């Protein structure tokens, strides 16, 4: 099962926005601050939560800290959600079949009137 810290980390919309940014490519903190419109201290706190949950990793690049997404926890979350996704899809398929069976066939469009001479 997915670790509780993973759920906690992803519960915050700012952290989900950071994860979405990092899905595109690794980014330095300054770029994340600008893209998210948060203060640098607030962004650092969110990055710390994501790092502690194992969602991101950081590397030092001269004076900059560059963050990258770690896909392993997301793969674990995806694997945990798979049976629920299957259940959801089966329920939607059953609903679709029921709606198709209950709806009357569409009526044909009326013929346009013949032009008058």
N, C-alpha and C positions, 0 to 999 in steps of 0.2 A: 504494500500500500504506500501511496505517496506520503512523504514526511509532512507533519503538520506545519513545519516552518515554511515549506513550499507553498501551502495554501495561504498562510498568513502573508507571505511576501507578495503573492499574486492578488490578494484581496484589495490592495490599494491601487486606485486608478493611475496615480503618478508612476508607481513601479511598473505597472503593465505598459505604460507609455515608454518607459525606459527600455523594457524588454523588447518592445516593438522596434525601437530605434536600433538596438544592438542586433536585432535579427538581420538588419540590412548589412551591417559591418561593424567591426570594433570602432570605438570612439573615445577620444580623450574626455575627461570630466568637463572641461570648458565647453565643448561642443554639446554635451548632454544638457548642461545648464541652459545654454542658449535655446536649444531645441524644445526643451520642456517648459521654459519660462519660470523656472524655480530659482531660488537663491542658491549660491554655491553650498552653504552649510546644509540646507534642506536636501539638495541633490546628493550630497555626500552621505547623509543619513539613509536615504533610500538605497543608495548603492551598497552601503554596509549591510542592510537587511537582505538585499539580493545576494550579496557575496556569502553571508552566513547561511543562507538557504541553499547555496551551491548553484544558483542560477547564473551567476557571472563570475568571471575570473579577471584578475587585474595584473597588468605588467607595467613596470617602470620603463619609460622611454625618455631618457635624459631627465628633465624636470617635470615631465607630464606623466600622469597615470592614465593608462589606456585600458578601457573595460571592453570585454568581449563576452558574448553569450556562451554558456556551457550547455550544450544540447542534452547531456545525459539526464538531468532531472526532468526535462520536458518529455523525453522518451519514456521515462518511468511513469510520469503522469498520464501520458497517452496510453500506455499499456494498461494502467489501472482503469482508465475510462472506457476502454474498448468494449467490455461486456455491456456497459450502460448505453453506449452509442448504438450497439446492435439492438438492444431492447427498444430504444427510442425509434430507430429506423423501422423495426418490425411493427411498432405501434402506429407509426405514420403510414406505412404501407396498408395496414388493416383499415385505418380511417379512410384512406383514399379509395380502397375497394368498396367500402360501405357507402361512401358518398357517390361513387360511380353507379352503384346498383340502385340507389335511391333517387337519383336525378332523372327526370324524363328526358327523352332524346330531344335535341334542339328542333324547333319547328323550322320548316324550309322558309326561305325568304320569299315574300310575294313577288310575282312577276310585275315588272314595271308596265304601266298602261301603254297600249299601242299608240303610236303617233297618229294624230288626226290629220286628214288630208283636206 
